[in-house]
Amino acid sequence: MGNSTSPMIEALQAEISSSLEDKVQNSTIAFNELTVEVSAENLVDVAMQLRDTHGFDQLIDLCAVDYLSYGESEWDADVSGFSRGVKNKDDLFNFDAKPDKDASSDIEAGRRYAVVIHLLSVKNNKRLRLKIFCDDNDMPMMDSVHSVWNVANWFEREAFDLFGIIFVNHPDLRRILTDYGFVGHPFRKDFPLIGQVEMRYDEALKRVVYEPVSIEPRVLVPRVIRASEGTRDVTEADD
Amino acid sequence: MPEIRNFTLNFGPVHPAAHGVLRLVLEMDGEVIQRADPHIGLLHRGTEKLAESKPYNQSIGYMDRLDYVSMMCNEHGYVLALEKMLNIEAPIRAQYIRVMFDEITRILNHLLWIGAHALDVGAMTMFLYAFREREDLMDVYEAVSGARLHATYYRPGGVYRDLPDVMPQYEKSRWNSDADIKRLNANRGGTVLDFLDDFTARFLGYVDEYETLLTDNRIWKQRLVDVGIVSPERALQLGLTGAMLRGSGVEWDLRRKQPYEVYDKLDFDIPVGVNGDSYDRYLVRIEEMRQSNKIIKQCVDWLGKNPGPVILDDYKVAPPPRASMKSDMEALIHHFKLSTEGYCLPEGEAYAAVEHPKGEFGCYIVSDGANKPYRLKIRAPGFAHMSAMDELTKGHMLADVVTIIGTMDIVFGEVDR
């Protein structure tokens, strides 16, 4: 595939930084893709400018990311393999006993929720990724880009439903994917994979009832973070 | 004078023309639609969240189940994103195999689409015709992966295994006489490639049959022409991709514009519509089947002449050959590590997209360096198409809703994820 940065991407980066000036908080090129970070208050301005002067006529995707447990692993793996230090970890195999984390205690203010927008310019055959962090970790809010790209309507509803991000000026911010009457935002990192409630038909009540989940959460393969190929130390001689 | 009010009509979730589980709340003025509010999510399985708890390779099988009529194309989008982040490239033979199966998948998808679409609109026979050809192609799926639908065949770094040397044959049974068996196995004497070669020679004739049934059919045209018109500007605003965009006259196809794998070495055309109505989209998809057939033929010819590896020789991402696992300690360890822990992706984020039969299918992966994705977002074309439902149906009759659902080629596996 060739992940080397093409000059076209660099040109796009220069073009966008010069026209958006200080509205660009950060712009990086990785895997031959340009990511531009802008602040939530400038978003609609930036979006308009990107659409009208840079030709990004299509919004391909909009999604949210919850950075609550970014970089956390369930099993320490240093460069030479898994840690064997069973003694100093009392709960090595209890992967679910995570420290009770207050939703935003550990993470820097305004760095928990990000909304990522993928733009495509059919006119110029270019792609761009916009990244917007929500200022508030407890109540993430940002402006809707529905007025700039109409397709954002459902994508924003999805981000609201799954992550609880509130899009100001959205015409119809309702849940979209989850069940009617669902409580919570299931794609947040503090929402368990198995969910909160389970449903069954109650013969006595003659209706469907909801109860707290009875199945035990479990981890089949622990999450392991290993140093990437380039930085891996060769310490196999230790064994 | 009595007061006349709009009334609300529930269409689905179990309506034969709803293509799955679509609940459409329609606000009607007589028989004219004022507002359409699709309620989706009845098939939401949380694929993206499930993927966060699994090593990367274990999610390939989930991709098949997104758009369950174009399985391998979904896998392709996911695998391409992984390859981008791992900075690897599949061997050339694997790329040809992938392209060939992408196009087989495109034909499979379009056949199901035309069968279901025509059935909804009132042309019963099309469904039977389309399934006759699907059978052949699903046999190819089965020959190569063991499964007729959910193949899980693509891997980062190539495909699971090379094309088999023999095409499976029908066996004698209570239902098939010797004469039947002989007829059914007539083109299955050789390899899978021989079978596909025979298929590509036959298939253009089949497409002509479909066109004979539909293209000039009075009822078909009455139901499709000028229904669900989208202008090119609106199509871009509404996020339409694939045949929905090309039907409106925008010449945009990722296979051409942002080529992946070996599409830049192949000869094919991109059909484009003029009026942006359902009929144009029908014509575009019919022509796409012919072009896919042409691509398959080119791949079959190339693959017949060029043997080679089909998966990368890098045991950190692809398991070593089974034979070496039996004798080589190193290979055994690699296999064990890969099938238990998997591999880690470098920290970062990437998006890779393919031209799926329905539009642009993309995967956005955020990795924090672990053996599982930190976040996986699947960009399904059907989701954006479904959101255009309100605008497309406004002012049309109730019967046209069925046409518009059909022309959007909706599959709920990918809309709801």
Interface residues (C-beta under 8 A of the other chain):
Chain A: M1 G2 N3 A30 F31 E33 T35 D57 Q58 L59 I60 D61 C63 V65 D66 Y70 G71 S73 V116 H118 L120 V122 N125 R127 R129 W149 N150 V151 N153 W154 F155 E158 R175 I176 L177 T178 D179 P186 F187 L193 V219 L220 V221 R223 V224 I225 R226 A227 S228 E229
Chain B: I40 G41 H44 G46 E48 K49 L50 E52 S53 K54 P55 Q58 L80 E83 K84 M85 N87 I88 E89 L236 Q237 L238 G239 T241 V250 W252 K257 Q258 Y260 K316 T340 E341 G342 C344 P346 E347 G348 E349 A350 Y351 A353 E360 G362 Y364 V366 D368 G369 A370 N371 K372 Y374 R375 K377 R379 F383 A384 M386 S387 A388 D416 R417
